[in-house]
Amino acid sequence: MYSSSYSRSLLSSSDAVNSSIWLIVSIILAVVGGILIYFLFLSKKNEGKFKGFVGWLYDFLSFKKMFMEALLKITYLIVALYITLSSFALIGVNFWAFLGTLIIGNVVARLIYEFSLLLLVICRNTTEINKKLSKKDKEDK
């Protein structure tokens, strides 16, 4: 008779093998699926062809719409609230540390997020300029 610890070790090694096989299958399916989606769904000939959810999905997967701006704004609000609220824990320890964290912490967070948003605005403006120039080139021909 096998002991229960031996059967548990066999079970765990068999689970590890199954997990490893599934990881390999997942990688293969992801690569094949990604290539198929890119060439069949996201090709330039399909641009503007889809409406509703499929159109949104096309724009999302082809990075036509940037969600990073909204995400940055939300995370800024969370970080600013955290800095403000956590600074109150320092009142009893040191008033100047509280004041420094409250003011300087929020200013530094704001500067970091403004710089990040500035990069996104530059990206968006550059994309719009490229679109306008390509339309002008098509009209000139």
N, C-alpha and C positions, 0 to 999 in steps of 0.2 A: 504494500500500500504506500501511496505517496503521501507525504505530509502536506498539510494545507499551505505552508510557506513555500514549498516547492511548486505547488500548482499555481499559487499566486505569482511567483516569479516567471513561470511559463506564460501565464496570462498577460503579465505586463510586458514581456518581451514580444509576445505575439501582437499586442496592441501597438508597440513601438514599430514593428515591421509594417503593420497595416497603416499607421500614421505616415511612415516614410513613403510607402507606395502611394498613398493619397496625395502627399506633397508633390511627388514627381508627376503624377497625373494632372494635378492642379496647375503646375508650371507649364506643362505641354498644352493643356486646354487654354490657359490664359494667353500664351504666345500665339497659338493658332487663332483663337477668337479675336485677339487684338489686331492681328494682321487682317483678318477677314472684315472686321468692322471698319478698319481704316480704309481699305481699298473698295469695299462694296457700299458702305453707308456714308462715309465721310468724304467721298470724292467730290471734286469741285463741280461736277455736273449735277450733283444733288443739291447745290446751294440754292436756297429759296424755294425748293420743291415741296418741303414738308410744312404742315400746319399743325396747330394744337400742341399736344404733348410731344409728338414725334419731332416737330419743329424745334421745340424747346430743348429736347434731348440732343438734336443735331447741333444746335448752338452751344449747348453745354459741353459736349464732347469735342467740338472743334474750337473751343475757347473763344467763341464770338462774344460771349458775355463774361465779364469778370465779376466773380463773387467775392473777391478778396477785399474790395473796398468796404462792403457791408460787414464782412467778418472782422476787418481791422477796427471799424467803428465800434462794434459790439465789444471786442476785446479791450479796446481803450476804455470804454465805460466801466467794464468789470475791473480793470487794473486801477483806474482812478478811484473807484469806490473802495477797493481793497486798501490802497495806499492811505486814503483818507480815514477809513474806519480803523485800520491797524495802527495808525499814528496815535490814536487816542489811548492806546495801551501804554504809550510812553509818557503820558502826562504825569503819572505818579513817580516815574523814575527820574525824568529830567525834562523840564519844560522846554528847554532849547532844542533837545532832540525831537520832541513832539513837534515843535514849530518848524524845525528844519525838514523833518520827514513830510509834514503836511504840505509845506510850500515847495521845497526843492524837489521832493519826490514827485509831486504832481506836475511840476514844470518839466522835469526830465522825461517823465512818461509822455507828456504832451509833445515834446520835441521829437522823441523817437517815433511816435505815431504820425506826426505831421511829415516827417522825412519819408516814412514808408508810403503815406498817401501821395506825397509829391512824386515819388517814383511811379506810382500807378497812374497819376494824371499825365505825366510825361509819356508813358506808354500809350495811354488812350489818345492823347493829342497826336502823337506820331502816327498811330494807326489811322486816325481821321485824315491827316495830311496825305498819307499814302493813298487812301481811297480817293480823295479829291484829285490828286495828281494823276492817278490811273484813269479816272473818268475823263479828265481833261485830255490825256494822251489819246484815248479812244475817240473823243470828239474831233481832235485835230486830224485824225487819219481818215 
